[in-house]
Each structure stands twice: as C-alpha cells, then as structure tokens.
Amino acid sequence: MVNITIQEAKLYGFAFTLAIVALIAAVLGFGGLAGSLANIAMIVFVAALIGTIIFFALGWKAAKKIIG
C-alpha cells in the first residue's frame, strides 16, 4: 500500500474540486472557464501523481536499506 502524505492528499482533493467546478461551469455554459479549470485540474493531478511515485520510490529504497 502506498502511503500518501498530507500535501499529496490535498493536491488530489484540489484536483478533484477543480474538476467538479469545471463540470458545473460546463453545464452552466461557461465553456472557456470550464476548459481552463479542467486543464488546471489535470496539471495538479499529474503533479500529485508524480509526487506520489517519487515518494513511493524513495520509501521503497529506504525500506530495502533497513531490511537488508
């Protein structure tokens, strides 16, 4: 199981919130705003995903040093 730090959890929550706001903006007819928010949400999500992968790799490396 991957341990997610508080900052990463906040980033995932922020990306999810932006995606929901973009969806609501699209439904209300604000296409430009919806597209911009969707792009920002995707960037934040990818940043959080990269951070998760980096911390997973660092944790795995540290665990290998401790075990053997």
DSSP file (Angstrom, degrees, kcal/mol; ACC not computed):
  #  RESIDUE AA STRUCTURE BP1 BP2  ACC     N-H-->O    O-->H-N    N-H-->O    O-->H-N    TCO  KAPPA ALPHA  PHI   PSI    X-CA   Y-CA   Z-CA
    1    1 A M              0   0    0      0, 0.0     2,-0.5     0, 0.0     0, 0.0   0.000 360.0 360.0 360.0 137.8    0.0    0.0    0.0
    2    2 A V        -     0   0    0      1,-0.0     2,-0.6     2,-0.0    54,-0.1  -0.724 360.0-138.2 -88.1 126.5    1.3    3.4   -0.9
    3    3 A N        -     0   0    0     -2,-0.5     2,-0.5    49,-0.1    56,-0.1  -0.751  17.9-156.0 -83.8 124.4    1.4    6.0    1.9
    4    4 A I        -     0   0    0     -2,-0.6    48,-0.0     4,-0.0    -2,-0.0  -0.879  11.7-131.4-104.5 129.4    0.2    9.3    0.7
    5    5 A T     >  -     0   0    0     -2,-0.5     4,-2.2     1,-0.1     5,-0.2  -0.239  25.9-107.2 -72.9 167.3    1.4   12.4    2.6
    6    6 A I  H  > S+     0   0    0      1,-0.2     4,-2.1     2,-0.2     5,-0.2   0.883 120.0  53.5 -62.9 -39.2   -1.0   15.1    3.7
    7    7 A Q  H  > S+     0   0    0      1,-0.2     4,-2.0     2,-0.2    -1,-0.2   0.902 109.5  48.1 -64.9 -39.8    0.2   17.5    1.0
    8    8 A E  H  > S+     0   0    0      2,-0.2     4,-2.4     1,-0.2    -1,-0.2   0.895 109.8  52.2 -67.2 -39.0   -0.4   14.9   -1.7
    9    9 A A  H  X S+     0   0    0     -4,-2.2     4,-2.2     1,-0.2    -1,-0.2   0.886 109.1  50.6 -63.8 -37.2   -3.8   14.2   -0.4
   10   10 A K  H  X S+     0   0    0     -4,-2.1     4,-2.6     2,-0.2    -1,-0.2   0.889 108.8  51.9 -66.1 -38.3   -4.6   17.9   -0.5
   11   11 A L  H  X S+     0   0    0     -4,-2.0     4,-2.6     2,-0.2    -2,-0.2   0.917 109.9  48.2 -64.9 -42.5   -3.4   18.0   -4.1
   12   12 A Y  H  X S+     0   0    0     -4,-2.4     4,-2.3     1,-0.2    -1,-0.2   0.909 113.4  48.3 -63.2 -40.7   -5.7   15.2   -5.1
   13   13 A G  H  X S+     0   0    0     -4,-2.2     4,-2.5     2,-0.2    -2,-0.2   0.888 111.1  50.2 -65.0 -39.5   -8.5   16.9   -3.3
   14   14 A F  H  X S+     0   0    0     -4,-2.6     4,-2.4     2,-0.2    -2,-0.2   0.909 111.1  48.7 -65.5 -42.3   -7.8   20.2   -5.0
   15   15 A A  H  X S+     0   0    0     -4,-2.6     4,-2.1     2,-0.2    -2,-0.2   0.906 112.2  49.0 -63.8 -41.3   -7.6   18.5   -8.5
   16   16 A F  H  X S+     0   0    0     -4,-2.3     4,-2.1     2,-0.2    -2,-0.2   0.911 111.1  49.8 -64.0 -42.7  -11.0   16.8   -7.8
   17   17 A T  H  X S+     0   0    0     -4,-2.5     4,-2.5     1,-0.2    -2,-0.2   0.914 110.6  49.6 -63.2 -43.2  -12.6   20.0   -6.7
   18   18 A L  H  X S+     0   0    0     -4,-2.4     4,-2.5     1,-0.2    -1,-0.2   0.891 109.7  52.0 -62.5 -39.1  -11.3   21.8   -9.8
   19   19 A A  H  X S+     0   0    0     -4,-2.1     4,-2.1     2,-0.2    -1,-0.2   0.900 110.6  47.6 -65.0 -40.2  -12.7   19.0  -12.0
   20   20 A I  H  X S+     0   0    0     -4,-2.1     4,-2.3     2,-0.2    -2,-0.2   0.919 112.4  48.7 -66.6 -43.4  -16.1   19.3  -10.3
   21   21 A V  H  X S+     0   0    0     -4,-2.5     4,-2.7     1,-0.2    -2,-0.2   0.893 110.9  51.6 -63.3 -39.2  -16.2   23.1  -10.7
   22   22 A A  H  X S+     0   0    0     -4,-2.5     4,-2.2     2,-0.2    -1,-0.2   0.897 109.2  50.3 -63.4 -40.0  -15.2   22.7  -14.3
   23   23 A L  H  X S+     0   0    0     -4,-2.1     4,-2.1     2,-0.2    -2,-0.2   0.915 111.9  46.9 -64.4 -43.0  -18.0   20.2  -14.8
   24   24 A I  H  X S+     0   0    0     -4,-2.3     4,-2.0     2,-0.2    -2,-0.2   0.907 111.6  51.3 -65.3 -41.6  -20.5   22.6  -13.2
   25   25 A A  H  <>S+     0   0    0     -4,-2.7     5,-2.9     1,-0.2     4,-0.5   0.882 109.5  50.8 -63.1 -37.6  -19.2   25.5  -15.3
   26   26 A A  H ><5S+     0   0    0     -4,-2.2     3,-0.9     1,-0.2    -1,-0.2   0.906 109.4  49.9 -66.3 -40.6  -19.6   23.5  -18.5
   27   27 A V  H 3<5S+     0   0    0     -4,-2.1    -1,-0.2     1,-0.2    -2,-0.2   0.869 110.1  51.1 -64.8 -36.1  -23.2   22.6  -17.6
   28   28 A L  T 3<5S-     0   0    0     -4,-2.0    -1,-0.2    -5,-0.1    -2,-0.2   0.517 123.7-104.0 -81.5  -4.7  -23.9   26.3  -17.0
   29   29 A G  T < 5S+     0   0    0     -3,-0.9     2,-1.3    -4,-0.5     3,-0.2   0.572  79.5 131.2  97.6  10.0  -22.5   27.3  -20.4
   30   30 A F     >< +     0   0    0     -5,-2.9     4,-2.4     1,-0.2     5,-0.2  -0.618  23.8 164.7 -93.7  75.9  -19.1   28.7  -19.3
   31   31 A G  H  >  +     0   0    0     -2,-1.3     4,-2.4     1,-0.2    -1,-0.2   0.884  69.8  49.0 -63.9 -43.1  -17.1   26.8  -21.9
   32   32 A G  H  > S+     0   0    0     -3,-0.2     4,-2.1     2,-0.2    -1,-0.2   0.926 114.5  44.8 -64.1 -45.2  -13.9   28.8  -21.7
   33   33 A L  H  > S+     0   0    0      1,-0.2     4,-2.6     2,-0.2     5,-0.2   0.900 112.7  52.4 -64.9 -41.1  -13.8   28.8  -17.9
   34   34 A A  H  X S+     0   0    0     -4,-2.4     4,-2.3     1,-0.2    -2,-0.2   0.910 109.6  48.8 -62.8 -42.9  -14.6   25.0  -17.8
   35   35 A G  H  X S+     0   0    0     -4,-2.4     4,-2.1     2,-0.2    -1,-0.2   0.908 112.3  48.1 -63.9 -42.0  -11.7   24.3  -20.2
   36   36 A S  H  X S+     0   0    0     -4,-2.1     4,-2.4     2,-0.2    -2,-0.2   0.926 112.8  47.5 -64.7 -44.9   -9.3   26.3  -18.2
   37   37 A L  H  X S+     0   0    0     -4,-2.6     4,-2.6     1,-0.2    -1,-0.2   0.880 110.7  52.4 -64.6 -37.5  -10.3   24.7  -14.9
   38   38 A A  H  X S+     0   0    0     -4,-2.3     4,-2.2    -5,-0.2    -1,-0.2   0.908 110.0  48.6 -65.1 -40.9  -10.1   21.2  -16.5
   39   39 A N  H  X S+     0   0    0     -4,-2.1     4,-2.1     2,-0.2    -2,-0.2   0.916 112.4  47.8 -64.6 -42.5   -6.6   21.9  -17.7
   40   40 A I  H  X S+     0   0    0     -4,-2.4     4,-2.6     1,-0.2     5,-0.2   0.914 110.9  51.9 -63.9 -42.2   -5.5   23.2  -14.3
   41   41 A A  H  X S+     0   0    0     -4,-2.6     4,-2.4     1,-0.2    -1,-0.2   0.894 109.4  49.9 -61.3 -39.9   -7.1   20.2  -12.6
   42   42 A M  H  X S+     0   0    0     -4,-2.2     4,-2.4     2,-0.2    -1,-0.2   0.903 110.9  49.0 -66.6 -40.4   -5.2   17.8  -15.0
   43   43 A I  H  X S+     0   0    0     -4,-2.1     4,-2.3     2,-0.2    -2,-0.2   0.925 112.9  46.9 -64.1 -44.5   -1.9   19.6  -14.2
   44   44 A V  H  X S+     0   0    0     -4,-2.6     4,-2.3     2,-0.2    -2,-0.2   0.901 112.3  50.8 -64.4 -40.5   -2.4   19.4  -10.5
   45   45 A F  H  X S+     0   0    0     -4,-2.4     4,-2.4    -5,-0.2    -2,-0.2   0.920 110.9  47.7 -63.7 -43.9   -3.4   15.8  -10.7
   46   46 A V  H  X S+     0   0    0     -4,-2.4     4,-2.6     2,-0.2    -1,-0.2   0.898 110.9  51.9 -65.1 -39.4   -0.3   14.9  -12.7
   47   47 A A  H  X S+     0   0    0     -4,-2.3     4,-2.3     2,-0.2    -1,-0.2   0.914 111.6  46.7 -62.0 -42.5    1.9   16.8  -10.2
   48   48 A A  H  X S+     0   0    0     -4,-2.3     4,-2.3     2,-0.2    -2,-0.2   0.890 112.1  51.2 -66.1 -38.8    0.3   14.9   -7.3
   49   49 A L  H  X S+     0   0    0     -4,-2.4     4,-2.2     2,-0.2    -2,-0.2   0.908 110.5  48.0 -65.2 -42.3    0.8   11.6   -9.2
   50   50 A I  H  X S+     0   0    0     -4,-2.6     4,-2.5     2,-0.2    -2,-0.2   0.916 111.7  50.7 -64.5 -42.6    4.4   12.3   -9.9
   51   51 A G  H  X S+     0   0    0     -4,-2.3     4,-2.5     1,-0.2    -2,-0.2   0.894 109.6  50.7 -60.9 -40.2    4.9   13.2   -6.2
   52   52 A T  H  X S+     0   0    0     -4,-2.3     4,-2.2     2,-0.2    -2,-0.2   0.915 110.9  48.2 -63.5 -43.5    3.3   10.0   -5.1
   53   53 A I  H  X S+     0   0    0     -4,-2.2     4,-2.4     2,-0.2    -2,-0.2   0.907 111.9  49.8 -64.8 -41.9    5.5    8.0   -7.4
   54   54 A I  H  X S+     0   0    0     -4,-2.5     4,-2.5     1,-0.2    -2,-0.2   0.940 113.2  45.2 -63.0 -47.1    8.7    9.7   -6.2
   55   55 A F  H  X S+     0   0    0     -4,-2.5     4,-2.4     1,-0.2    -1,-0.2   0.848 111.3  53.9 -67.5 -32.5    7.8    9.2   -2.6
   56   56 A F  H  X S+     0   0    0     -4,-2.2     4,-2.3    -5,-0.2    -1,-0.2   0.931 110.6  46.3 -63.4 -45.2    6.9    5.6   -3.2
   57   57 A A  H  X S+     0   0    0     -4,-2.4     4,-2.3     2,-0.2    -2,-0.2   0.910 113.5  48.4 -65.1 -42.3   10.3    5.0   -4.8
   58   58 A L  H  X S+     0   0    0     -4,-2.5     4,-2.4     1,-0.2    -1,-0.2   0.903 112.8  48.3 -65.1 -40.3   12.1    6.8   -2.0
   59   59 A G  H  X S+     0   0    0     -4,-2.4     4,-2.4     2,-0.2    -2,-0.2   0.886 111.0  50.5 -65.8 -38.8   10.2    4.8    0.6
   60   60 A W  H  X S+     0   0    0     -4,-2.3     4,-2.0     2,-0.2    -2,-0.2   0.908 111.1  48.7 -65.0 -42.0   10.9    1.5   -1.2
   61   61 A K  H  X S+     0   0    0     -4,-2.3     4,-1.8     2,-0.2    -2,-0.2   0.909 112.4  48.3 -64.3 -43.2   14.6    2.4   -1.4
   62   62 A A  H  X S+     0   0    0     -4,-2.4     4,-2.1     1,-0.2    -2,-0.2   0.893 110.5  51.6 -65.6 -39.3   14.7    3.2    2.4
   63   63 A A  H  X S+     0   0    0     -4,-2.4     4,-2.6     1,-0.2     5,-0.2   0.882 107.5  52.3 -65.8 -37.6   12.9    0.0    3.3
   64   64 A K  H  X S+     0   0    0     -4,-2.0     4,-2.3     1,-0.2    -1,-0.2   0.882 109.4  50.1 -64.9 -37.3   15.3   -2.0    1.3
   65   65 A K  H  < S+     0   0    0     -4,-1.8    -2,-0.2     3,-0.2    -1,-0.2   0.895 112.7  46.7 -66.4 -39.2   18.2   -0.4    3.2
   66   66 A I  H  < S+     0   0    0     -4,-2.1    -2,-0.2     2,-0.2    -1,-0.2   0.924 116.3  43.7 -68.9 -44.3   16.6   -1.1    6.5
   67   67 A I  H  <        0   0    0     -4,-2.6    -2,-0.2    -5,-0.2    -3,-0.2   0.915 360.0 360.0 -70.7 -43.2   15.7   -4.7    5.8
   68   68 A G     <        0   0    0     -4,-2.3    -3,-0.2    -5,-0.2    -2,-0.2   0.409 360.0 360.0-143.2 360.0   19.0   -5.8    4.2
